[in-house]
Structures are given as C-alpha cells and as structure tokens.
Amino acid sequence: IATPGDELYGQHLSKEAADAFLAPNPESVRLVREWLASEGLGDDSEVASAGDNVIVRASVGDVEKLLKTEYSPFVDQESGHVVMRTLQYSIPDILKSHIDVIQPTTFFGMKSGGLTRMDPPAHIKGGPGAGPDCSSSSPSCLSRLYNYAGAQVYSAGRIGIGGFIGQFASASDLSIFMQRQVTQNNTDQSFTCVSVNNGACPGSPAGVEANLDTQYVRAITQRIPNVFYSTGGSPPTNGSEPNNEPYLEFLNYLLALPDSDLPNTISISYGDDLTTVPTDYAIKCCDLFAKLGARGVSVLISSGDSGVGKKCPDKKFSTEFPSSCPWVTSVGGTDGTGPESAWSGSGSGFSPLFAQPAYQAETVKKWLKNDQTHQGQNPYFNASGRAYPDVAALATQFPVVVDGSESRVGGTSASAPVFAGIIQLVNSDRLSRGKKPLGFLNPWLYSSAASALTDIKNGGNSGCQNINGKGFQAVEGWDPVTGLGTPNFEKLLQVSRKT
C-alpha cells in the first residue's frame, strides 16, 4: 500500500482493519489479564481500544511486587529531573512469548534533537548553483529555496507536531513570529493544542523546541490545521511515582483516533542513542510507527545532531532512535544556500538492530560499491542495517521567538518540521483532488520521487572522538549524511499528481 505501481498503492487500512490485522492472540490477552488478577490488579487494568496493550494503574509497591523488582529515583545530570525506574525485572516464564514490552521499567526517556543557539552569520551570498540570497533560514528564504513560494492556498487535511519532555508551544510567540517573519496574508496564525497522557495545554514556560516546530510548520502550511500533541510523561521533580513513557503513550493515543481525526503528516524532533533504549521498547515503538504508516500517516523525524556519534566507546558509530526505525522518514541537515552542503552535525548511520528494508537496498548497495570516501569507516558500521537519513533540509540559522524575544537556533530539529510541512502541502493537494494522502513515504521517495529532490554533493558530518574523528561525506546520489537530498515542492507536487 506504500509502493508506487502496486495495485494496492494508497489503499490505507482503516482503524478497524489495522487493529484486526495486528491484533494479539486472544490467548495472550487472557494470560496477561489472569496474571494481573492473581496479583490483585485485575480491577486496576484495562485493555486499550486496539486490543494490543493493557494499561495498569498501580502504586510503586504493587508494581515492584508484580515485577519482582525494586524501583529507585534516577537523576538526569543535565536537567536535574528525577524519574523512578528499575534496571531489571522479572515476569513468569509462561508470559515471555506473549508480552512485547512493559513500561515504565528500564527506558529513561527521550531527549530533544539538541538545538544549538547560533550567532547570525555574515549575509550569505550565492555561488555557482546557489539558491536564494539569504541571511537566515527564515520562512521567506525557505519558501524560495524549496520552491513553494508560489504554492496555491491549501486548507485540506491536518498536520501533527509531537511535543514531549515538558516542551510547550506558545500561541502568543507564534503570533509575534508570524507578524515578523511571514508576509502571506492567507496564512493562519494558530494551532490546536491536544493533551496526551495529561500533557499540559497550554503549558509553560514556552520551549525553544516546541516553538520552533509550531512556528515553522505553521508558516509553511498556510491554512492547513496544525495540532500540537502535548504529551505528558517527562520525569517528575520529586521522584515519588513512576511515569509512563511518552512515545508509547503518544503512539497509542494516535492509533486510537478514528480515521477522520488522524493527521496526514507528523513531525517529531526528539530521539536518543539506540544503545540507551531497551530493544523490546524500540521494536514495539517501531511496530507502532509502521501501523501509523499503514493507516496513511507520513511520519518525519529528525536524524540527530551528533554526526555519526560523539565518543563511540564501543568503537562503533552511534545510531539514533527512532529516526533509524525503517517505518519513518529520517530527516538530516544541510547548511547554507550557496548552494546547500551537508551540515556537520547531521545525524546518520546504519542500524545494528533493524535490517535494511527493501525500499532502500539497491540505493544503499550502489553507495557501498561506488563511494570511495567511506572505505576507512567500514569497521564502524553495520552495512546491512537500516541506513539513514532518507532526506534532508536546512539545519542552521533559524529565527525563533521565545517569550517575545527572537534568537537563532539550529539542528535537525529544525530540518524535520520544514520537510514535514512541505510534505503536508503535497498531502493537502492530494486530498483536494480526491486522492489519498501519501502515507508511509519511503518507498515513494526512493523510487518515483527521488528525481524531485535536490542532491547534496558537498560537505560531510562529524565523527567519533574515540575512533578517528571522521564521519561520512555527501556525494552524488544517496549518502548517509543528507540521504536523497532536499525538497523541491513543485517537483514533488508533479510526481505526486502522477502517482
């Protein structure tokens, strides 16, 4: 249903069909419910609407008894936040083949893409092959660089923005940003805040990440409804009770929505080093992303801001999650407009957990065979793993308004909402013509839409301190720094109308 040319292309599953197709064995549900009842938690549990997860409301003491473990407070050294977690737990042997993941247990949560504050550069002047003459990655510059300045006014559909770890979006800051940066009179100046897992709506203080996402998605998507999903689950300050992890809550919330309420596109600017994520948790989240794609949702996630890794103590390049999940579109970063080159922080790599999907196998094989710049790096990555990023967009010099004041930030946390906003314009065009939204993008991007992307051939990303300090290089064709390239809206639109 995601592969152009297939007779089932675009025939996304309804909520009911997706739930039925991926429903667990009734025996699994029965055994889990009986286990909970035997521990006195039967009345405190409920099966979610999709039937594939059970929600249990219990005290720390009850959970410790259930899982034969002990929870302790852990402090995030960067933020000072405290969270209750355990390092190991136990369940009856009979249940091991029936349970995918239990949370909160050993997963300590996500971090944002790691926005970097930037000083304004000298005015950027174009060289050969240059894009627009820009001094920042403003909405005006982006609209000319990515060729959507002349786009018709769209209003069909809906785009969602994931908000986590206490990052709140400010409506008043958005209004100021739009007045300063956006000149189109047809552009809406609002978003809808939806609370997920008791996330605050509205919340405070305003977060740089959340404001960046909402301000740029709003600027790009004109009159298309924007939804900010404020997802609770960031660590409490007193460590007195456990929290549900926000990704599972976020995904389960979306998948419980009726088809008419689902966004067509989702932008996410958060992630973690895969080594810090329990394998069962990563696999479960990735499965749920696949389910979203099957229901017609395009999910775009920032690829990270540490190149191939920082220290890499195990002598292997790092891997970002969930950007390395095969069922999402990973967005890397570029720099400059004269012309664009790879941004040094653009997260990239090959997953040691997820196998290389068929949609990118030939493309990556060609890079492995023909590219000579990575030969010295072969021992440090899994060439048969899922390769990322898939695409890229500007990652530097983004003006953003927070608490009424403007500053500049950068990172692939900026790239993801830019690319997602452009994809939503394409989705809105399809909806206005009576077509289905694109859904899971990657098979389309790696085939018919590849010609609608601008190939980035210069620059590279940073490497690991403990290896040789070298990352990957941007080269002709796909590469593990900028993927297939940056968007050209008008070209993507033409390909979409033929698909």
TAQUI-V563931 format. One record per residue. RES is the residue in one small letter. PSI is psi in radians with two decimals (* if undefined). Layout:
# TAQUI-V563931
RES;PSI  RES;PSI
This chain:
# TAQUI-V563931
i;-0.17  a;-0.02  t;1.98  p;2.41  g;-0.38  d;2.52  e;-0.33  l;0.09  y;2.29  g;-0.08  q;1.23  h;2.69  l;2.48  s;2.92  k;-0.80  e;-0.73  a;-0.71  a;-0.74  d;-0.74  a;-0.70  f;-0.64  l;0.25  a;2.49  p;2.84  n;2.29  p;-0.52  e;-0.65  s;-0.78  v;-0.75  r;-0.81  l;-0.70  v;-0.76  r;-0.68  e;-0.69  w;-0.82  l;-0.72  a;-0.67  s;-0.38  e;0.19  g;0.30  l;0.21  g;-0.71  d;-0.22  d;0.21  s;2.66  e;2.53  v;2.25  a;2.86  s;-0.57  a;-0.27  g;0.01  d;0.11  n;2.61  v;2.25  i;2.21  v;2.25  r;1.99  a;2.83  s;2.87  v;-0.73  g;-0.74  d;-0.69  v;-0.67  e;-0.71  k;-0.74  l;-0.75  l;0.08  k;0.97  t;-3.06  e;2.22  y;2.56  s;2.73  p;2.33  f;2.43  v;2.23  d;2.05  q;-0.44  e;-0.79  s;-0.37  g;-0.03  h;2.60  v;2.40  v;2.49  m;2.12  r;2.96  t;2.76  l;-0.26  q;2.79  y;3.00  s;2.51  i;2.79  p;2.50  d;-0.64  i;-0.35  l;-0.16  k;-0.54  s;0.00  h;-0.24  i;2.21  d;-0.84  v;2.57  i;2.21  q;2.61  p;2.27  t;-1.41  t;0.00  f;2.25  f;0.08  g;2.98  m;2.84  k;2.78  s;3.05  g;-0.14  g;1.01  l;2.45  t;2.25  r;2.44  m;2.48  d;2.51  p;2.38  p;3.05  a;2.77  h;2.26  i;2.07  k;2.41  g;2.55  g;-2.78  p;2.32  g;0.31  a;2.72  g;-2.67  p;2.71  d;1.82  c;2.63  s;-0.09  s;2.94  s;1.00  s;2.85  p;-0.65  s;-0.79  c;-0.81  l;-0.69  s;-0.57  r;-0.70  l;-0.71  y;0.23  n;0.70  y;0.23  a;-0.57  g;0.26  a;2.54  q;2.92  v;2.10  y;2.58  s;-0.11  a;2.56  g;-2.81  r;2.45  i;2.41  g;2.60  i;2.15  g;2.23  g;2.22  f;3.11  i;0.80  g;0.36  q;2.04  f;2.51  a;2.42  s;2.15  a;-0.65  s;-0.66  d;-0.65  l;-0.74  s;-0.75  i;-0.78  f;-0.80  m;-0.68  q;-0.61  r;-0.66  q;-0.38  v;2.21  t;-0.28  q;2.21  n;-0.30  n;0.07  t;2.29  d;2.76  q;0.62  s;2.91  f;2.78  t;2.28  c;2.21  v;2.24  s;2.22  v;2.25  n;0.77  n;0.42  g;2.54  a;2.34  c;1.90  p;2.82  g;2.89  s;2.74  p;2.91  a;2.43  g;2.52  v;-0.80  e;-0.89  a;-0.71  n;-0.71  l;-0.86  d;-0.88  t;-0.62  q;-0.72  y;-0.63  v;-0.74  r;-0.76  a;-0.61  i;-0.64  t;0.18  q;-2.06  r;0.12  i;2.29  p;2.33  n;2.35  v;2.17  f;2.02  y;1.70  s;1.79  t;2.03  g;2.93  g;0.07  s;2.66  p;2.44  p;2.85  t;-0.30  n;-0.19  g;0.38  s;-0.24  e;2.68  p;2.83  n;2.56  n;2.48  e;2.41  p;-0.54  y;-0.81  l;-0.73  e;-0.76  f;-0.87  l;-0.75  n;-0.61  y;-0.87  l;-0.75  l;-0.30  a;-0.18  l;2.55  p;2.78  d;-0.64  s;-0.32  d;-0.11  l;2.45  p;2.68  n;-0.51  t;2.51  i;2.34  s;2.26  i;2.29  s;0.66  y;2.69  g;3.05  d;2.81  d;2.26  l;-0.54  t;-0.31  t;-0.02  v;2.16  p;2.42  t;-0.75  d;-0.60  y;-0.79  a;-0.77  i;-0.75  k;-0.81  c;-0.74  c;-0.68  d;-0.68  l;-0.60  f;-0.69  a;-0.67  k;-0.68  l;-0.78  g;-0.70  a;-0.44  r;0.06  g;0.35  v;2.27  s;2.10  v;2.13  l;2.30  i;2.42  s;2.52  s;-0.10  g;2.90  d;0.34  s;0.44  g;-2.29  v;0.04  g;2.87  k;-1.25  k;-0.60  c;1.09  p;-0.39  d;0.23  k;0.54  k;2.54  f;2.55  s;2.85  t;2.31  e;2.40  f;2.41  p;0.18  s;-0.44  s;0.03  c;2.34  p;-0.26  w;0.28  v;2.89  t;2.04  s;2.27  v;2.00  g;-3.02  g;2.61  t;3.02  d;2.48  g;2.93  t;0.20  g;0.98  p;-3.06  e;2.56  s;2.94  a;2.42  w;2.39  s;-0.44  g;-0.04  s;2.02  g;2.43  s;2.86  g;-2.84  f;2.26  s;2.36  p;-0.13  l;-0.84  f;2.27  a;2.76  q;2.11  p;2.73  a;-0.59  y;-0.38  q;0.00  a;-0.84  e;-0.67  t;-0.81  v;-0.66  k;-0.72  k;-0.74  w;-0.78  l;-0.66  k;-0.74  n;-0.47  d;2.27  q;-0.14  t;-0.26  h;0.05  q;-0.65  g;-0.14  q;-0.07  n;-0.65  p;-0.21  y;0.01  f;2.78  n;1.71  a;-0.29  s;0.09  g;2.93  r;2.14  a;2.50  y;2.76  p;3.00  d;-0.63  v;-3.06  a;2.91  a;2.95  l;2.49  a;0.17  t;2.69  q;0.91  f;2.01  p;2.32  v;2.51  v;2.18  v;2.18  d;0.64  g;-0.16  s;2.52  e;2.37  s;3.05  r;2.41  v;2.94  g;2.88  g;2.91  t;-0.16  s;-0.38  a;-0.61  s;-0.75  a;-0.88  p;-0.52  v;-0.89  f;-0.68  a;-0.71  g;-0.71  i;-0.70  i;-0.65  q;-0.60  l;-0.74  v;-0.77  n;-0.72  s;-0.68  d;-0.74  r;-0.79  l;-0.68  s;-0.31  r;0.19  g;0.26  k;2.88  k;2.69  p;2.91  l;-0.58  g;-2.56  f;2.12  l;-0.57  n;-0.74  p;-0.60  w;-0.77  l;-0.71  y;-0.03  s;-1.77  s;-0.50  a;-0.12  a;-0.60  s;-0.21  a;0.12  l;2.59  t;2.02  d;2.30  i;2.14  k;0.01  n;2.69  g;-3.08  g;3.09  n;2.96  s;2.78  g;-3.00  c;2.42  q;-0.62  n;0.03  i;-1.62  n;0.15  g;0.11  k;2.44  g;-2.46  f;2.84  q;2.54  a;2.26  v;3.06  e;2.35  g;-2.93  w;2.52  d;2.72  p;0.79  v;-0.83  t;0.14  g;-2.37  l;-0.24  g;-2.92  t;2.81  p;2.56  n;1.79  f;-0.85  e;-0.66  k;-0.72  l;-0.68  l;-0.77  q;-0.71  v;-0.75  s;-0.71  r;-0.31  k;-0.10  t;*
